[in-house]
């Protein structure tokens, strides 16, 4: 009986951590980095301040963790990629994962991190690692003819970032009733994948 | 000098000064954001006195909005002329090329996503809506003509276009020497046109597993 209980507790702990990080991102987006306090995050996540301290040492660490968590969604090392060898198929899974994290849950809203986070050495290093991994997937796809050879990998990945990360603007399409969240995710995914593929592979017109 | 010539000169001077004010404001917005911007800072940067600045703009919000509206509307007239008589796909391609050339060849005009009071200002929203509607109408025509992917809503395509153009990460990549202006232009033009063209068949079946 000991093991299942432990794993249940771990899962609860994990969920609570996610809730704290989501609350922090939402608050930073709404009122700005400087204005967010630990009290506000606790209140938003419906937890007490002491509970927050069980997870994070201080406010700055917590907010940094909240944005590092977002980068994790783009990681090329996750279990869902196991056994997938095609670089384009791997990118497809990563893009879908990121779009779903960004657009399916209205509470998970966040914008590009504020400067204190964006310039933080840990964030900069982590972002660079992810960029390098994704660019290397693009290069592998180009070598196999799955991805258009005339694209600059660094620009192609930034193009994907600019779309998948433009949460606040694209969100207006959902709020304005133009499309629902699953449709938006589907269509952005379609655009990003098609924008990477060579024209010949798509047999245009 | 005739009165008409003098008036013409004066209005040209006025436009030039207004443009210099917006250039100054743009630099401040990019460096320190809207909150930190003040009328003093703008006047200093534009090398004019504060009273002169007030003769052009009543407050910093109006400056910020004018600055962003200028960015959104830039190259519109030229693009409209160039689009005349073309098929939807070519009209889209013209828009993409002109916007991107403007963005990367005139970096002094690019402004990052605006801060809150500007972002929700009716004048800025209207400029953005006009651009969105125009882009969406091109895609809508293209879908009807079978030239563009019916799997992507025309407004979604328009928002994707705007998301790419508004992103300043590309300028950062160029500044960091990770790519060149030419490679960025070529790649984004290809991506923004291919991304909304119909695909005949799926080549990556693993993705649906």
Boltz contact constraints between the chains, C-beta under 6 A:
constraints:
  - contact:
      token1: [A, 84]
      token2: [B, 206]
      max_distance: 6.0
  - contact:
      token1: [A, 86]
      token2: [B, 206]
      max_distance: 6.0
  - contact:
      token1: [A, 88]
      token2: [B, 204]
      max_distance: 6.0
  - contact:
      token1: [A, 89]
      token2: [B, 204]
      max_distance: 6.0
  - contact:
      token1: [A, 89]
      token2: [B, 206]
      max_distance: 6.0
  - contact:
      token1: [A, 89]
      token2: [B, 207]
      max_distance: 6.0
  - contact:
      token1: [A, 92]
      token2: [B, 207]
      max_distance: 6.0
  - contact:
      token1: [A, 151]
      token2: [B, 187]
      max_distance: 6.0
  - contact:
      token1: [A, 152]
      token2: [B, 179]
      max_distance: 6.0
  - contact:
      token1: [A, 152]
      token2: [B, 183]
      max_distance: 6.0
  - contact:
      token1: [A, 152]
      token2: [B, 187]
      max_distance: 6.0
  - contact:
      token1: [A, 154]
      token2: [B, 173]
      max_distance: 6.0
  - contact:
      token1: [A, 154]
      token2: [B, 178]
      max_distance: 6.0
  - contact:
      token1: [A, 154]
      token2: [B, 179]
      max_distance: 6.0
  - contact:
      token1: [A, 155]
      token2: [B, 179]
      max_distance: 6.0
  - contact:
      token1: [A, 155]
      token2: [B, 184]
      max_distance: 6.0
  - contact:
      token1: [A, 155]
      token2: [B, 187]
      max_distance: 6.0
  - contact:
      token1: [A, 156]
      token2: [B, 187]
      max_distance: 6.0
  - contact:
      token1: [A, 158]
      token2: [B, 169]
      max_distance: 6.0
  - contact:
      token1: [A, 158]
      token2: [B, 170]
      max_distance: 6.0
  - contact:
      token1: [A, 158]
      token2: [B, 173]
      max_distance: 6.0
  - contact:
      token1: [A, 159]
      token2: [B, 191]
      max_distance: 6.0
  - contact:
      token1: [A, 162]
      token2: [B, 163]
      max_distance: 6.0
  - contact:
      token1: [A, 162]
      token2: [B, 164]
      max_distance: 6.0
  - contact:
      token1: [A, 162]
      token2: [B, 167]
      max_distance: 6.0
  - contact:
      token1: [A, 163]
      token2: [B, 160]
      max_distance: 6.0
  - contact:
      token1: [A, 163]
      token2: [B, 163]
      max_distance: 6.0
  - contact:
      token1: [A, 166]
      token2: [B, 163]
      max_distance: 6.0
  - contact:
      token1: [A, 170]
      token2: [B, 159]
      max_distance: 6.0
  - contact:
      token1: [A, 173]
      token2: [B, 159]
      max_distance: 6.0
  - contact:
      token1: [A, 178]
      token2: [B, 155]
      max_distance: 6.0
  - contact:
      token1: [A, 179]
      token2: [B, 153]
      max_distance: 6.0
  - contact:
      token1: [A, 187]
      token2: [B, 152]
      max_distance: 6.0
  - contact:
      token1: [A, 187]
      token2: [B, 156]
      max_distance: 6.0
  - contact:
      token1: [A, 190]
      token2: [B, 151]
      max_distance: 6.0
  - contact:
      token1: [A, 190]
      token2: [B, 152]
      max_distance: 6.0
  - contact:
      token1: [A, 191]
      token2: [B, 152]
      max_distance: 6.0
  - contact:
      token1: [A, 191]
      token2: [B, 160]
      max_distance: 6.0
  - contact:
      token1: [A, 191]
      token2: [B, 195]
      max_distance: 6.0
  - contact:
      token1: [A, 194]
      token2: [B, 194]
      max_distance: 6.0
  - contact:
      token1: [A, 194]
      token2: [B, 195]
      max_distance: 6.0
  - contact:
      token1: [A, 194]
      token2: [B, 199]
      max_distance: 6.0
  - contact:
      token1: [A, 195]
      token2: [B, 191]
      max_distance: 6.0
  - contact:
      token1: [A, 195]
      token2: [B, 194]
      max_distance: 6.0
  - contact:
      token1: [A, 195]
      token2: [B, 195]
      max_distance: 6.0
  - contact:
      token1: [A, 199]
      token2: [B, 194]
      max_distance: 6.0
  - contact:
      token1: [A, 201]
      token2: [B, 203]
      max_distance: 6.0
  - contact:
      token1: [A, 202]
      token2: [B, 199]
      max_distance: 6.0
  - contact:
      token1: [A, 203]
      token2: [B, 200]
      max_distance: 6.0
  - contact:
      token1: [A, 204]
      token2: [B, 197]
      max_distance: 6.0
